[in-house]
Amino acid sequence: MRIAYSQVFTVNIIAGYLMGLLGALLSLVAALWWVQAQEWLDSGPPPPAFRALTAAAFTLFTIGIFWQLVGYLRLEYAVGW
C-alpha cells in the first residue's frame, strides 16, 4: 500500500500538521497583538488574555509536532528501522 493511502498517515500526520499550523497562526496573532499594544509594554505584565493566547499557541504547536512524530513512528514502513 502506498504511504498516501495509509490510514495512519492521514489521521496522525495530517492532523498533527494542521494542529501545528493552527498553533503557528495563533503565534502570529499574538505577535500582531504585541506590536499593536504599545501601552502595556512598559507598564507591567501583559494582560491575561494575551498570556493565554501565547500559551495556547505554544501548546498547540508542540502537540502538533509530537502528534506527527507519533504518526511517523507508527507507520508500517518505519518498522524495519
N, C-alpha and C positions, 0 to 999 in steps of 0.2 A: 504494500500500500504506500502511496506517495505521502510525503510529510504534510502537504497542503490539505489532504483529506482526513487526516488523523483527528479524532475527537479530542484527544488530549491537547494537541496543538491549538485547536480552535478555542477550547474552553480556557486553558491556562495562559497561553502566550498572548493571545489577542486581548483577553480580559485584563491581564496584567499590564499590557501596553496601554490600554485605554485608561486604566486607573492611574498609571504613571503620567499619562498625558493630562489627565484632569488635575493631578497634583501640580504639574508644571504650569498649567493655566491659572490655577489659584495663586501660585507664586508670582506670576506676572501681575495679577490683580493686586496682590499685596504690595508689590513694588510700585505700581502706579499710585496706590493709596499713600504710600510712604513719601513719594515725590510731591503729591498734591497737599499733604498735610504738614505744611511748614510750621504751623503754630504750636504743635506739641513736640516738635523735635528737640527743642532746648528746654522746655518747661518741665519735663518729667517723663515718667514711663508712658509708653503708648497705651491707648485705650484697650480694654479687654476684648473688644470685638476684633481689633487688629491682631492681637496676640492669638486669639482663637483661630483666625483665618490662616495665619502663618503656621500654627501647629497642625491644622487640618491639611494644609498643603504639603508640609513635610511628611506627615503620616501617610497620606495617600500616595505620594511619590515613592516612599520607601516600601510600602506594602506592594505597590505595583512592580517594583524591581524584584522583590523576593518572590512574588507570585510567578513572574516569568521564569525565574531561576528554577523554581519547583517544577514548572511545566516542562522546561528543557530536560531536567533530570528524570522526569517520569516518562519521557518519550521511549518508545520501544527501540529506537535507533541508538540510544545512548547506553544501552545495557552492556554492550561489549567493551566499554571504556575501561 
